[in-house]
Amino acid sequence: MTHQPASEHWVLTLSCPDRPGIVHAVAGAIAEHGGNITESKQFGDPDTNLFFMRVQVETSASREELTTALEPLATRFEWTWSLDVVGRKVRTIIMVSTAAHALNDLLFQQRAGRSPIEVVAVVGNHRNLEDLAAFYGVPFHHIPVTAESKQQAEDELLNLVHETRAELVVLARYMQILSDRLCRELQGRVINIHHSFLPSFKGARPYHRAHDRGVKLIGATSHYVTADLDEGPIIEQDIERVDHEMSINEFIALGQDVERRVLSRAVAWHAQHRVLVNGHKTVVFR
C-alpha cells in the first residue's frame, strides 16, 4: 500500500509588468505539480501597467519543488514574488507609548486565536504598558527615546528585530517618528495607525481640536511607514459619524475604537499576504 505525501496549503503573491500569459503560466505550473487552486485574485492597474496576483494552492509538492517550477516564470515575467504557508503566523514586534487600546486589541486577538501574527515582543518608549504586556505573557522592552539617544534607541530596536527574527513591526500609537535610516532598513515591514484628521489636525490632542471644530466624521488610517511622515501606502481606513451632542470623551473613545479596528484589519491582511504595494498605494485582496 502506497501513501500519498501530505498536502500543504501555500499562498503565492506576485507583481510584475502587465502582459498576456501570466495567469495561464501560473495555473499551468501549479497543475503540473498536482496543485488545486483554492483562491485566486488578480488585478491589472492601467495607470501603472502593473499586474498583481494572489493565489492559494493545495499540493503535495514541497517548497523546493514549487520554487523550482516558479523561478523560470519569475525571471520570464519579471516578478516580485513570495511563497509562504497559508496561515503561518508572522513574527511581530508591537511598539507603543502610553495609549493601550491598539496594543490590547492586538494581544487579545492573538490570545483568542483570531490573529495571524505571533507577537514576539512589545517595545515601549515609556513603561506605562509593561503590565499589559506581562498580562498577555509577552516580553516588554523599555527603549526610551530622546533627541540625544534616538540613534542608539533605533540601533537597539534593530538588534531586537534581528534577535527575535521579527518580520513585522506595528506602531500601535507609538508617538515617535522613525528616522529615514530606520524606514529604509525596515521598508515594507512597518505598519502605523493614526487618526484620519490629517492634515487638518496634526500634532497633539487631535480629537480635542476636531471636537472644537465641530467635525461630523472621525476616522483612522493604517499605512506602511516611509520616510515621508504619514504618507506611506494606505492599507485600510474607516470612519464613524459624530455630532454636536457628543462629549470630547465620547469622541476619544469612538476614535480609539475605530483606530484599533483599522489597525487589526491592516495587520491581518498584511500577515495573510493580501497587501501588495503599488507605488505610493496598495492593492488589497480582501
N, C-alpha and C positions, 0 to 999 in steps of 0.2 A: 504494500500500500504506500503510495507516494503522498507527501504532504506539500500543499501549495505554500509558498512563502507568505508570511503575514503581510497584509496590505498596510500602507501608510497613507495618510492624508496630507497632501502638500499644497502650498499656495505659491504660485508664480506671479510676480509682478514685473512689468516691463514698460519702458517708454523709449521711443525712438522716432526718427523722421517718418512721417506717414507715407506709405507706399502700398501698392497692392501685394497680396500674398502673405501677409503677416499672420493673420488668423488661421489660414489654411496650413501654414508651415507649423505653427504651434500645435494645432489639432493633430496633424499627421505624426509629429514626433511623439506626442502622448499616446496616440493609438498604437504606434509601433512597439510601445512598451506596456501594452495591455492596460493603459490608463483609462479611467472613467471620469469624465469631467462632471463635477457636481455643482459647480457655479462658474459662470463666465460673464465678465462685463468688460466692455471696451468703449473708448471714446477717441474720436479724431478731432483735434482742435483746428478749425480752419484758420484761426488767427496766427497760431504759432507753427502750423503744419507739423504738429507732433501727434503721435499716436500713443494711447495709454491702454493697458490691458491688465486685468487681474483674473487669474484662473485658479480654481481649486480642483485638485485631481486626487483620486484614489487609485493607487497602483502598488504592486508588489516590488516594483523596481526600486533600487537603492538610490540614495542621493548621488553617488558616484555615477551610476548608470544614467540618471536623468541629466546630470550636469554634462556628461559626455555627449548626450544627444542634443542638448540645447546650446552648447557653446558654439558650434558652427553657425547656428541661426543667429546667435548674439553678434557674431562677427559680421555675418552677411547683412543683417538689418540694422546694425549699429545700436544694439540695445544698451540701455542702462537697466539692469535687472537684478532680481533677488529670488531666492528659492528657500522656503522655510517650511517647517512642520506646522500645519494648521493647529491653532490653539496653544502653541508653545508660549509660555508666559515670559514676557520681556523684562529683563532685569532693569530696575528703575530706581533712581535716586530722586527724592522729593525735596525741594528747597523751600524754606519757609522763613517768615519773620515773626509776626505776632498773631496774625489772623488765623483762626483754627478751622474755619468751615470747609475750605477746599481740601486740606490735609485729612481732616476727619472723614470726609466722604470717600476719598480715595482709599484710605486704610480700611474703612468699613466695607467697601465693595470688595476689597481683596479678601478680608476675613470671611465674608459671606460667600466666597467662591464665584462672584459675578464679574470679576475683573480679570482681563487678560495680561496683567502685569504682576511681577514679583518685586515688591519694594525691598531693596537691599539696604537702604539707609535713608534717614531723614537728616538733612543739613539745615541748621538754623543760624542766622547771624545774631539771634538772641536765644535765650534759654526758655522762653515762655512756653513752648510746645514740647519740651523734653518729656514731661509726664504723659502727654498724649501719645507720643511715640512709644514710650515704655508700656503703656496700657495695651497697645497692639503688638508688643514684642518685637519692635523694630529698632535697631541701633540708632542712637541720636548722636550727631557730631556737631559740636558748637564751633563754628568758624566765624568769629567776629570780623567785621569789615570796617576799616577807617580809611581815610584818604591816604594815609601813610602805609597801611598794611594791605591795600587792595590786591596788589600783585602777589604777595605772599599768600593771601587767602585763596586766590584763584589757583595758585600752584597746589595748595593743599587740596582743593576740590578736585583738580585734575588727577592728583595722585589717588584720591579716593575712587574716582571713576575707574581708573586702571586696576586698582586693588580689588574692587568689587565686580569687575567686568561688567559694569553698568552699560546698557545700550541706549538708555533714555534718561534725560534729566527733565523733571517737571518743576516749573516755577509756580508754586501754589500760593500766590500772593506774596512772593519774595520781593521785598522792597529795596533791592539793589540793582543797579544797572550793570550788566555784564560788559566787560571790555571787548573791543573789536577782536583782540587776540583770542579770547575765550570763545567768542561767537564763531570764529573761523575754525578753531580746534574741534568744536562740537557741532559743526554745521549739519542741519537736518536732524539733530538729536535732542534739541531743547524745545519744549513747548511751554508757552506762557498763557496766563489768563489775565484779562483786565476788563474793567467796565467799558461800556461802549459809548461813553460820553466824549471820547477823544474825537477831534482835537479841542472841542468846546470847553471841556472841564478837566484839563490837565492839572497835575500837581496834587497837593494834599486835599483831603476832605471833599472828594468829587460829589458824593451823594448830598452833602450839605449844600454845595453850590448848585447842584441840579434842583434840589428841593426849593431853594431860594428863587430860582428862575422859573419855577412852575412847569417843569417838563411834563409831558404826557406819556412818554415811553422811557423805560430804562432797560438796559441790556448788558450783555457781556460778549466778548470776542476772545477766542482762543486761536493762537497762531504760532508758527515756528519763529524762533528768535533769530534775528540777524543783527548786523552792526547798525542798521537803520532802526532807531528806537521805535518799538511798537508798530513797525511797518512790514514785518515778515509775512510770508504767505499765510492767509487765513484758512483755518481748518473748519471752524464751526462758530456760529453766532446764534443768539436767541434774545428775545425781548419779553418784557412784561409791561402791561398798561398800568399807569398810576394816575392819581387825581388829587385835587386840592384838599380832599378830606384826610389824606394820609399824613401821618407824622413823619419826622425825619427818621425815627427809629424803625418805623414800618418800611420806609424807603430802603434803609440799610439792610434790613432783614430780607426783603424781597430781592434786593440786588445781590446779596450774598448767595441766595438760593439759586438764582439764575447763573451766577458765576460757577458754582460747584457743578451744576448740571452740564453746562457747556464744556467745562474742563474735563469732566468724566467722559463725555462722548468723544471729545478730541483725542484723549489719551487712548481710549479703547480702539478707535478707528485706526490710529497710528500703529498700535500694537498688533492689530489684525491685518496689517499691510493693506489698508483700504485707502490710504492717502498717498498720492503721488504728486510731487512738486512739478508745477508747470510754469517755470519762470518765476514771476513775482506773485503767482497764485497757485491754487491746488486743484487737483481732480480728486474727488472723494467718492469712492464706490461704496455707497452705504448698502 
